[in-house]
Amino acid sequence: MDPRFRILPRPKGFSSSISLLIRAEKTPDTCQNIQPGVEPINIFQFVKFKEQRIVNFNDYLHDFPNVHVLDLFQQICITADVKHCQNEKCQAIRREMINAPACEWKCFRDWALVTMSCQMNSKTQGLDLESWKWAEIAHNLSIVATFTRRDKMLAANVDLFQVHELINWMVTINSHLHPSFEPHSPLRTHITKQKIVEATQTAQKVGICQNRLWNLTVGGGEREEVDLPILMAVVEKHSTQFMKHRGYEDHGICTAGVCCFNNIDNTRVKQLHKCSTKDCEELLHFPLSELERPYERFTWWIDDIENTKNIPYIATEKSQGQYMAISHVWSDGTGGGIQGEGLVNRCLFKYFQGIAKELRCTAIWWDTICIPVERATRQNAISRMHENFEEAAHTIIHDQYLVQFPWTDDSRPCLALLLSPWFTRAWTALELMMSRKGKVSVVYRHPNDPGRYIIKNLDKDILALHPAYSSRSHWIASTLVSQLRGQRIDCIGDILKILKTRSTSWPRDLMVVAGLLAGHNPKVNTPGFIAQITRDIVLGLVEIEESFLYHGHTTMTEKMGFSWCPFSLLDGDILTNTDRPERVYVDEDGAVSGNWDYRILDKEDAVNVRPYSFHISVDWKIRVALEQWESCLLLRNTHNRKGLALLVVPLDVAKCEIGGIEYVVLDCQYIGTVYTTNLRWGDSYSASVRLGKLSKHPTLSAEEITNRYYDTKGCRIYGRPWEDQLHSIKQARKQYSDRVATSNHHSF
């Protein structure tokens, strides 16, 4: 028998008292679970009991229809042949795993700790193959948890949520040890539904904004809303602390979709005092007129502002030395306030001055006093705002919610960071992403003195370092922060999940941040700047998610390039982790090409197809097109589960070049998005389609043009044939964009 396969015995009935570990001799110097050179165990394929026939998991469930998921877990653990381990190194690792999830099925928790400690020991010895063997075991458990039917999970005599969290702990460690490891998410909605309800109730009771809470699940973690019970368990345990330091805002009327404090103009908030009386009238004047030099970055020296007589002076980009950049929220009163341009409460500047000196910085970059006033230079400075954080020696995060939150050496400070107003702002997200790793610090309240602050390094002190040794809540919270700061912008969805869960004082700033996230320097001094930023981002990405075309909004143009694209990038939808977006190619003229399944319409379809639209003009355009149903096609993605399709009009058959390869395409005009839930697709075919290249009236029916397409010889687009050339295409477009920006720079 192939040693990679194990016999999964006939289910015997679950018992929580049965040990899952195999007894073995005590060998303190060696680990009996480490067998170098053994292939990974694949329990996703089994050998049937008393038969030498390999079958799949579904066949096993068919043979034993009444088996409970706990019985399956138990049999897999025993079949994995994990032995009691007395090895000193493995035991030392196990002792460090004190924060592993609790589980009332004690035998399973013991088995999991032994399995993971031996795996980590094998990894430290450089035995990657052996380590992968243990990864495969955790992977098999997650498969069972993911695909087992609901009826096989009912009437459990142990807490299934705890069992699944322990499995997820194992899977997370494997993902950390092996970055190429692709786990299944082992928690299902029917297991966690009540836990999620209780989590939202805890948030309401403590006063946490429901919108802020649910935004953590949008594209954040792999498990999305399933992480909420773990995070809110910490909040519930320390409810007094989170309730006491939740800030001055009352989020009682906020909903999961709307925070009532988003998009409020915070530029007119009275400036914060840091003096003991909270009402000192000493103001420090920063002459902002000295900043009116284009394409120059300024900071302010701090060493010479020790008394009221000294006048602040600027440090230019060439002479500023090590400076500290301040990432803050204006709603706290750390913005310009209402006292006049360039006027700052002396006590507030002195507070930041002290932090800068503590971090050994000689200057400060603070948008309140470092952004020019004159319109042109101000817009230029805003378009380069992110560079100030990229070049800073240190970035300090200041949020009054966190300043009032006492530091503790556990998951609470990291969770407080997630729930703070600072984490909800688009500008601060950009600032974190641009700041140097290891050089970001957060201000908390001193644990022993309410009148003092304490500075903690984000990477060294706040974020969890390893999933095996940290609590689940700490690792989940840390992952959400780390995913934001390490986010690569490879697609539109990467931008949307950052910005659609955040806000700015001025709504138009969201598009400015979108441009900066994508590496562009957006210009906002023209009426069409939103469309221009959208166009620049799409062209710079080269390929985008096919799902972006199903938007239901008015398009940027009626014909030709970008006639399929919404006016604003933010009109796109955020995808969930269950979506499987295909990619399509965007050429330099704004035409989009890809592979779709298509269906030719008949007369009855004109009645069954309904417009998906957010504007009456879009609805009208679709209805008019359907009057000539013989000229229309429906396009859809095989993985589209929302019942949506693209309504297009085929115009001609042509050839296009992508990455040096010529393809035959069906040139079509984009009409809009439609619901097809009342439509039986029947037979459908695949075609390479290009949208937004031609502008003319159809002269043939859709059937005639598609027949011509199939009669034309040449390559078709399947998958992402341009993937190998993607980098070079992006580079070429980036160089062109930079040349245009340089030209604009010299003409400034």
C-alpha positions in Angstrom: 0.0 0.0 0.0 1.2 3.5 -0.8 2.5 4.9 2.5 1.0 8.3 1.8 -2.5 6.9 2.3 -3.8 5.7 5.6 -6.7 3.4 6.4 -9.6 5.4 7.9 -11.4 2.9 10.1 -15.1 2.3 10.3 -16.6 5.0 12.7 -17.0 3.7 16.2 -18.9 6.5 17.8 -17.5 9.6 19.3 -16.1 9.7 22.9 -14.4 12.8 24.2 -12.4 10.7 26.7 -10.6 8.5 24.1 -7.0 9.5 23.8 -6.0 10.5 20.3 -2.2 10.1 21.0 -0.4 6.8 20.5 1.7 5.6 23.4 5.5 5.5 22.8 8.7 5.0 24.6 10.1 8.0 26.5 12.9 9.4 24.4 13.9 12.9 25.7 16.6 13.3 23.1 14.6 12.5 20.0 11.1 13.2 18.8 9.3 10.0 17.7 7.0 12.0 15.5 9.8 13.3 13.3 10.6 10.8 10.6 12.8 12.4 8.0 11.9 11.7 4.4 8.3 10.5 5.0 5.9 11.8 2.3 2.9 14.0 3.5 -0.2 12.0 4.5 -3.2 12.6 2.2 -6.3 11.7 4.2 -8.5 13.4 1.6 -8.2 10.1 -0.2 -8.8 7.1 1.9 -8.5 3.3 1.7 -11.9 1.9 2.5 -12.2 -0.3 5.5 -11.1 -3.9 4.8 -10.8 -3.0 1.1 -7.7 -2.1 -0.9 -9.5 0.5 -3.0 -8.7 4.2 -2.9 -11.9 6.3 -2.6 -12.6 9.9 -2.0 -14.1 11.6 1.0 -17.6 11.8 -0.4 -17.7 8.0 -0.9 -16.7 7.5 2.7 -19.5 9.7 3.9 -21.9 7.9 1.6 -20.9 4.5 3.1 -21.4 5.9 6.6 -24.3 8.4 6.3 -24.9 8.8 10.0 -21.3 9.6 11.0 -21.0 12.8 13.1 -18.3 15.3 12.3 -16.7 14.7 15.8 -16.4 11.0 14.9 -14.6 12.0 11.7 -12.2 14.3 13.6 -11.5 11.6 16.1 -10.8 8.9 13.4 -8.5 11.3 11.4 -6.5 12.2 14.5 -6.0 8.5 15.5 -5.2 7.5 11.9 -2.5 10.3 11.8 -0.6 8.2 14.3 0.7 11.1 16.4 2.7 9.7 19.4 3.1 11.0 22.9 6.2 13.1 22.7 8.7 13.5 25.6 11.4 15.3 23.5 12.7 18.2 25.5 12.6 20.7 22.6 9.1 19.7 21.6 8.0 20.1 25.3 9.6 23.5 25.5 7.6 24.6 22.5 4.4 23.2 24.0 4.9 25.1 27.2 5.1 28.3 25.2 1.7 27.6 23.6 -0.2 28.7 26.7 -2.4 30.9 24.6 -3.7 28.1 22.3 -7.5 28.2 22.1 -9.4 26.6 25.0 -11.4 23.5 24.1 -13.6 21.4 26.4 -12.6 18.3 24.3 -9.3 18.0 26.2 -8.0 15.0 24.3 -8.2 16.9 21.0 -6.5 20.0 22.4 -3.7 17.7 23.8 -3.3 16.1 20.4 -3.2 19.5 18.6 -0.5 20.8 20.9 1.7 17.7 20.4 1.1 17.8 16.7 2.0 21.5 16.3 5.0 21.5 18.7 6.5 18.5 16.9 5.9 20.2 13.6 7.6 23.4 14.7 10.5 21.4 16.0 10.9 19.7 12.7 10.7 23.1 10.9 13.5 24.5 13.1 15.7 21.5 12.2 15.2 22.3 8.5 13.0 19.2 7.9 10.6 20.9 5.5 9.1 17.7 4.1 8.4 16.4 7.6 6.9 19.8 8.5 4.6 19.5 5.5 3.4 16.1 6.7 1.9 17.8 9.8 0.6 20.6 7.7 -1.3 18.0 5.6 -2.9 16.6 8.7 -4.3 20.1 9.7 -5.3 20.6 6.1 -7.4 17.4 6.2 -9.1 18.4 9.4 -10.0 21.8 7.8 -11.4 20.0 4.7 -13.7 17.9 6.9 -14.8 20.9 8.8 -15.5 22.9 5.7 -17.4 20.4 3.6 -19.2 18.3 6.2 -23.0 18.9 5.9 -24.9 20.7 8.6 -26.9 17.7 9.6 -23.6 15.9 10.6 -22.7 18.8 13.0 -25.9 18.9 15.1 -26.4 17.5 18.6 -22.7 17.7 19.5 -21.8 17.1 23.2 -18.8 19.5 23.0 -18.6 23.1 21.8 -18.0 22.8 18.0 -17.0 26.5 17.9 -14.1 25.7 20.2 -13.1 22.6 18.2 -13.1 24.6 14.9 -11.1 27.4 16.5 -8.5 25.0 17.5 -8.3 23.6 14.0 -8.1 27.1 12.6 -5.2 27.8 15.1 -3.4 24.8 13.6 -4.1 26.0 10.0 -2.9 29.5 10.8 0.4 28.3 12.2 0.9 26.2 9.0 0.2 29.3 6.9 2.8 31.1 8.9 5.4 28.3 8.6 4.6 27.6 4.9 3.5 30.8 3.1 2.5 28.7 0.1 0.1 26.6 2.2 -3.5 27.2 1.0 -5.9 26.4 3.9 -9.6 26.0 3.8 -11.6 28.2 6.2 -12.9 25.6 8.7 -15.7 27.6 10.2 -19.2 27.6 8.7 -22.0 30.1 9.2 -24.4 27.6 10.7 -21.8 26.9 13.4 -21.0 30.5 14.2 -24.3 32.2 13.5 -25.3 32.5 17.2 -21.8 33.5 18.2 -21.8 36.3 15.6 -25.2 37.5 16.9 -23.8 37.6 20.5 -20.7 39.4 19.2 -22.8 42.2 17.7 -24.8 42.4 20.9 -21.6 42.8 22.9 -20.5 45.6 20.7 -23.8 47.4 21.1 -23.7 47.0 24.9 -20.2 48.4 25.1 -21.0 51.3 22.6 -18.8 50.2 19.7 -20.0 51.5 16.4 -21.7 48.7 14.4 -20.4 50.1 11.1 -16.8 50.2 12.5 -17.3 46.6 13.7 -18.6 45.2 10.5 -16.0 47.1 8.4 -13.4 44.9 10.0 -14.9 41.9 8.2 -14.9 43.5 4.7 -12.1 41.9 2.8 -10.0 41.9 6.0 -9.4 38.4 7.2 -9.8 35.1 5.4 -12.8 34.3 7.6 -14.5 37.7 7.5 -17.4 37.9 10.0 -16.3 34.6 11.7 -13.5 36.6 13.5 -16.0 38.8 15.3 -16.8 36.4 18.2 -13.1 36.0 19.0 -12.5 39.8 19.0 -15.7 40.7 20.9 -14.9 38.0 23.6 -12.0 40.2 24.6 -14.2 43.3 24.6 -16.8 41.5 26.8 -14.2 40.3 29.2 -12.8 43.8 29.6 -16.0 45.7 28.9 -15.4 48.3 31.6 -12.1 49.3 30.0 -13.5 49.5 26.4 -16.6 51.2 27.6 -14.8 53.8 29.7 -12.4 54.7 26.9 -14.6 54.5 23.9 -14.4 58.3 23.3 -17.0 61.1 23.3 -18.9 59.9 20.2 -22.3 58.2 20.7 -22.7 55.5 18.1 -26.0 54.2 19.4 -27.8 55.0 16.2 -25.1 53.8 13.8 -25.9 50.8 11.7 -23.8 48.1 10.1 -23.9 50.1 6.9 -23.7 53.6 8.1 -21.7 55.5 10.8 -23.3 58.8 11.6 -19.9 60.4 12.2 -18.4 59.6 8.8 -18.0 62.5 6.3 -18.4 65.2 9.0 -16.3 68.3 8.4 -13.7 68.0 11.2 -11.6 70.9 9.9 -13.6 73.3 12.2 -13.1 71.4 15.4 -11.7 73.5 18.2 -8.0 72.7 18.7 -7.0 70.4 21.4 -5.2 71.5 24.6 -2.6 69.3 26.3 -2.0 71.7 29.3 -3.4 70.8 32.7 -6.0 73.6 32.6 -7.1 72.6 29.1 -7.8 76.3 28.3 -4.5 78.1 28.0 -4.5 80.9 25.5 -0.9 80.8 24.4 -0.6 80.4 20.6 2.4 79.6 18.5 2.4 81.2 15.1 3.8 79.2 12.1 4.2 81.5 9.1 2.6 79.3 6.4 3.5 81.9 3.8 7.0 80.5 3.9 5.7 77.2 2.5 4.7 78.7 -0.8 7.4 77.0 -2.8 6.3 74.4 -5.3 7.6 70.8 -5.2 9.4 71.2 -1.8 8.7 69.3 1.4 8.9 71.2 4.6 9.1 70.3 8.3 9.6 72.5 11.4 12.6 72.4 13.7 11.8 71.6 17.3 15.0 72.3 19.2 14.8 76.0 19.1 11.2 76.5 20.3 11.8 76.2 24.0 10.5 79.6 25.1 7.9 82.1 23.9 10.4 84.4 22.2 11.8 82.1 19.7 10.0 82.0 16.3 9.5 78.7 14.6 11.4 78.2 11.4 11.2 75.7 8.6 13.6 73.0 7.5 13.6 72.3 3.7 13.7 68.9 2.1 17.5 69.2 1.9 18.2 70.2 5.5 15.5 68.7 7.6 17.5 65.8 9.1 15.5 63.1 11.0 11.9 64.1 11.3 8.8 62.6 12.9 5.5 62.5 10.9 2.3 62.7 12.8 -0.6 60.5 11.8 -3.8 61.8 13.5 -7.5 62.4 13.1 -8.8 66.0 12.9 -11.9 65.1 14.9 -9.6 65.0 18.0 -8.8 68.7 17.6 -5.3 68.1 16.3 -6.1 69.8 13.1 -5.9 73.5 12.2 -8.9 74.4 14.4 -10.8 77.7 14.3 -8.2 80.2 15.6 -6.6 81.0 12.3 -4.1 79.6 9.8 -0.7 78.8 11.2 -1.8 79.3 14.8 -1.3 76.3 17.1 -1.9 75.9 20.8 1.6 76.0 22.3 0.9 73.2 24.7 -0.2 70.9 21.8 3.0 71.6 19.9 5.1 71.2 23.0 3.4 67.8 23.5 4.4 66.6 20.0 7.8 68.2 20.5 8.4 66.0 23.5 7.4 62.8 21.7 9.7 63.8 18.8 12.6 64.3 21.1 11.9 61.0 22.8 12.2 59.3 19.4 15.4 61.3 18.8 14.0 63.4 15.9 15.0 67.0 15.3 12.0 68.1 13.3 8.2 67.5 12.8 6.0 67.0 9.8 2.4 67.8 10.8 -0.1 68.5 8.1 -1.7 71.3 10.3 1.4 73.4 9.9 3.1 71.8 6.8 0.5 72.3 4.1 0.6 75.6 2.1 -2.5 77.8 1.9 -2.3 79.0 -1.7 -4.5 76.7 -3.9 -1.9 75.5 -6.4 0.9 74.8 -4.0 -1.6 73.3 -1.5 -2.9 70.8 -4.1 0.6 69.9 -5.1 1.5 69.3 -1.4 -1.6 67.1 -0.9 -0.7 65.0 -4.0 2.7 64.3 -2.3 1.4 63.9 1.2 2.2 60.2 1.4 5.9 60.9 0.6 6.2 62.7 4.0 5.5 59.4 5.8 7.6 57.3 3.4 10.7 59.5 4.2 10.0 60.1 7.9 12.4 58.6 10.4 9.4 57.8 12.6 5.6 57.9 12.3 3.7 58.6 15.5 0.0 57.6 15.6 -2.0 59.9 17.8 -5.7 59.3 18.6 -7.4 60.5 21.7 -9.2 57.2 22.1 -5.8 55.5 22.2 -4.2 58.2 24.3 -6.9 57.5 27.0 -6.6 53.7 26.6 -4.2 52.3 29.3 -1.4 50.1 27.9 -1.5 46.4 28.7 0.8 43.7 27.5 -1.8 41.6 25.7 -4.2 41.8 22.8 -6.2 44.8 24.1 -4.0 47.6 22.7 -4.0 46.1 19.3 -7.8 45.6 19.4 -8.2 49.2 20.6 -6.2 50.4 17.6 -8.7 48.5 15.3 -11.7 50.1 17.0 -10.2 53.6 17.1 -11.4 56.5 14.9 -7.8 56.6 13.5 -8.4 53.2 11.9 -11.5 54.4 10.1 -9.9 57.2 8.1 -8.7 56.9 4.5 -5.8 59.3 5.0 -4.4 57.5 8.0 -4.6 54.2 6.1 -2.4 55.6 3.4 0.0 57.1 6.0 0.4 53.7 7.7 1.0 51.9 4.4 3.7 54.4 3.4 5.5 54.5 6.8 8.6 52.5 7.3 8.3 49.1 9.0 9.7 49.1 12.5 9.4 52.9 12.7 5.7 53.3 13.5 4.7 54.0 17.2 1.4 54.6 19.0 0.7 56.8 21.9 -1.3 55.1 24.8 -2.0 56.0 28.4 0.7 55.0 30.9 -0.6 51.9 32.8 0.5 53.3 36.2 0.0 57.1 35.7 -3.2 58.4 34.0 -1.5 61.8 33.6 1.4 60.4 31.5 1.6 58.8 28.0 3.6 55.8 26.9 5.0 55.2 23.4 4.8 51.7 22.0 6.3 50.4 18.7 3.7 48.9 16.4 5.9 46.0 15.2 7.8 45.2 18.4 5.2 45.9 21.1 1.7 45.9 19.7 1.4 43.3 16.9 1.6 39.6 17.7 4.8 38.0 16.5 3.7 34.3 16.0 0.3 32.6 15.8 1.6 29.6 17.9 2.3 31.7 20.9 -0.2 34.6 20.8 -3.9 34.4 21.6 -6.3 34.0 18.8 -7.7 37.5 19.4 -4.2 39.1 19.3 -3.3 37.3 16.1 -6.5 38.2 14.4 -6.3 41.8 15.4 -2.6 41.9 14.4 -3.4 40.3 11.0 -6.0 43.0 10.2 -3.5 45.8 10.9 -0.7 44.0 9.1 -2.9 43.3 6.0 -3.6 47.0 5.7 0.0 48.2 6.1 1.4 45.5 3.8 -1.4 45.7 1.2 -0.2 45.5 -2.4 -2.4 47.3 -4.9 -2.7 44.7 -7.6 -6.4 45.2 -8.5 -9.3 47.5 -8.0 -10.6 45.4 -5.1 -7.5 46.1 -3.1 -8.3 49.8 -3.3 -12.0 49.4 -2.6 -11.7 47.3 0.5 -9.4 50.0 2.0 -11.5 53.0 1.0 -15.1 51.7 1.2 -14.6 50.9 4.8 -13.1 54.4 5.6 -14.1 58.0 5.3 -12.7 61.5 4.9 -13.9 64.9 6.0 -14.3 65.8 2.3 -15.8 63.0 0.2 -13.7 63.9 -2.9 -10.6 63.1 -0.9 -11.4 59.4 -1.1 -10.6 59.6 -4.8 -7.4 61.5 -4.1 -6.3 58.8 -1.7 -7.3 56.1 -4.3 -4.9 57.7 -6.8 -2.1 57.9 -4.2 -2.6 54.2 -3.2 -2.2 53.2 -6.9 1.0 55.2 -7.2 -0.3 58.2 -9.1 -0.2 61.9 -8.2 -3.8 63.0 -8.8 -4.7 66.5 -9.9 -7.9 67.8 -8.4 -8.1 71.2 -10.1 -10.3 70.1 -13.0 -14.1 69.3 -12.9 -13.5 65.7 -14.2 -10.7 64.8 -11.8 -12.7 61.8 -10.4 -13.0 60.3 -13.9 -9.3 61.1 -14.6 -8.1 59.4 -11.4 -10.3 56.3 -12.2 -8.9 56.2 -15.8 -5.3 56.5 -14.5 -5.7 53.7 -12.0 -7.4 51.3 -14.4 -4.7 51.9 -17.1 -1.9 51.6 -14.5 -3.2 48.2 -13.3 -3.4 46.9 -16.9 -5.7 44.1 -15.9 -8.8 44.4 -13.6 -11.4 42.2 -12.1 -14.1 41.2 -14.6 -16.6 41.8 -11.8 -15.9 45.6 -12.0 -17.9 45.7 -15.2 -21.2 44.6 -13.4 -21.7 48.0 -11.8 -25.1 49.4 -12.8 -23.9 53.0 -13.0 -23.6 55.5 -15.8 -20.3 55.0 -17.7 -17.4 57.4 -18.3 -18.2 57.6 -22.0 -21.0 56.5 -24.2 -18.8 55.1 -27.0 -15.3 53.7 -27.5 -12.7 53.6 -24.7 -14.0 53.4 -21.1 -17.6 53.1 -22.3 -17.9 50.1 -19.9 -16.3 51.9 -16.9 -18.2 53.7 -14.2 -17.4 57.4 -13.7 -15.9 56.8 -10.3 -13.8 53.9 -9.2 -15.8 53.8 -5.9 -18.9 52.7 -7.8 -17.4 49.2 -7.9 -18.4 46.5 -5.4 -16.2 44.9 -2.8 -15.8 41.2 -3.4 -16.0 38.7 -0.6 -13.7 35.8 -0.1 -16.2 33.4 -1.7 -16.0 35.3 -5.0 -13.7 34.1 -7.7 -12.9 37.1 -9.9 -11.6 36.6 -13.4 -9.2 39.2 -14.8 -9.6 41.1 -18.0 -7.1 43.2 -20.0 -7.4 47.0 -20.5 -5.5 48.4 -23.4 -4.0 51.9 -23.6 -7.2 53.3 -25.3 -9.5 52.0 -22.5 -10.9 48.9 -24.4 -11.3 45.8 -22.2 -10.7 42.3 -23.5 -11.3 38.9 -21.9 -13.0 35.6 -22.2 -16.8 35.2 -21.4 -19.5 32.7 -21.8 -22.1 34.2 -24.1 -25.7 33.5 -25.0 -27.7 34.7 -28.0 -31.0 36.2 -27.0 -34.4 35.2 -28.2 -37.7 37.2 -28.1 -38.7 35.8 -24.7 -35.5 37.0 -23.1 -36.4 40.6 -23.7 -39.1 40.1 -21.2 -37.2 37.9 -18.7 -34.1 40.0 -18.6 -34.3 43.0 -16.1 -32.0 46.0 -15.9 -29.6 46.2 -13.0 -29.1 49.9 -12.6 -28.7 52.8 -10.1 -29.8 55.5 -12.6 -32.8 55.9 -14.8 -30.7 56.6 -17.8 -29.0 53.2 -17.4 -32.3 51.5 -17.1 -33.6 53.3 -20.3 -30.5 52.4 -22.3 -30.9 48.7 -21.5 -34.6 48.7 -22.3 -34.0 50.4 -25.7 -31.3 47.9 -26.6 -33.6 45.0 -25.7 -36.1 46.2 -28.3 -33.6 45.1 -30.8 -32.9 41.8 -29.1 -31.7 40.1 -32.2 -28.6 42.3 -32.0 -27.8 41.6 -28.4 -25.7 39.1 -26.5 -25.4 38.2 -22.8 -22.0 37.7 -21.4 -21.3 36.2 -18.0 -18.5 34.7 -15.9 -18.8 31.0 -15.1 -18.2 31.8 -11.4 -20.8 34.6 -11.2 -23.2 33.6 -8.5 -25.2 36.8 -8.4 -27.3 36.1 -11.4 -25.9 39.1 -13.3 -24.8 39.3 -16.9 -23.5 42.0 -19.3 -25.8 43.1 -22.1 -23.7 43.9 -25.2 -24.2 44.4 -28.9 -21.7 42.6 -31.2 -20.3 44.9 -33.9 -17.6 43.1 -35.8 -14.8 40.5 -35.6 -11.3 41.9 -35.3 -7.8 41.1 -34.1 -6.1 42.6 -31.2 -2.5 42.4 -29.9 -1.8 41.7 -26.2 1.7 41.2 -25.0 3.0 40.6 -28.5 0.4 37.9 -29.3 -2.4 38.5 -31.8 -5.9 37.3 -30.8 -9.2 37.1 -32.6 -11.9 39.0 -30.7 -15.6 39.7 -30.9 -15.8 43.5 -30.8 -18.9 44.6 -28.9 -20.6 47.7 -27.5 -21.2 47.7 -23.8 -24.9 48.4 -22.9 -25.1 47.6 -19.2 -25.7 45.0 -16.5 -28.8 42.9 -16.3 -30.4 40.3 -13.9 -30.8 36.9 -15.5 -32.4 35.0 -12.6 -35.6 34.4 -14.6 -33.6 33.2 -17.6 -32.6 29.6 -18.3 -29.2 29.8 -19.9 -29.4 26.5 -21.7 -26.5 26.1 -24.2 -23.9 28.8 -24.0 -20.5 29.2 -25.7 -17.2 30.8 -24.9 -15.8 33.8 -26.9 -12.9 36.3 -26.7 -14.7 39.6 -26.4 -13.4 43.2 -26.6 -15.5 46.1 -25.3 -15.0 49.8 -26.1 -13.0 49.7 -29.3 -15.6 50.3 -32.0 -18.3 52.9 -32.4 -20.9 52.0 -35.1 -24.3 50.6 -35.6 -24.6 46.8 -36.0 -25.2 45.7 -39.6 -25.7 42.0 -38.8 -27.6 40.0 -36.1 -25.7 38.7 -33.1 -26.0 35.2 -34.4 -24.5 36.1 -37.8 -21.5 38.0 -36.2 -20.8 35.1 -33.7 -20.8 32.7 -36.6 -18.3 34.9 -38.4 -16.2 34.9 -35.2 -16.1 31.1 -35.2 -15.2 31.0 -38.9 -12.2 33.3 -38.3 -8.9 31.5 -37.6 -6.5 32.6 -34.9 -5.7 32.5 -31.2 -8.4 33.0 -28.6 -8.1 34.5 -25.1 -8.2 31.8 -22.5 -7.3 32.5 -18.9 -4.7 35.3 -18.6 -2.4 34.8 -21.6 -0.8 38.2 -20.9 0.3 37.3 -17.4 4.0 36.8 -18.3 4.1 40.2 -20.1 2.1 41.9 -17.4 5.1 43.4 -15.5 6.7 44.8 -18.7 3.4 46.4 -19.8 2.9 48.0 -16.4 6.4 49.3 -16.5 6.0 50.8 -19.9 2.8 52.6 -18.8 4.3 53.7 -15.6 7.2 55.3 -17.5 4.8 57.1 -19.8 2.8 58.4 -16.8 6.0 59.6 -15.1 7.0 61.5 -18.3 3.7 63.2 -18.4 4.0 64.1 -14.7 7.5 65.4 -15.2 6.2 67.5 -18.1 3.5 68.9 -15.9 6.0 69.6 -13.2 8.2 71.7 -15.4 5.2 73.6 -16.7 4.0 74.4 -13.2 
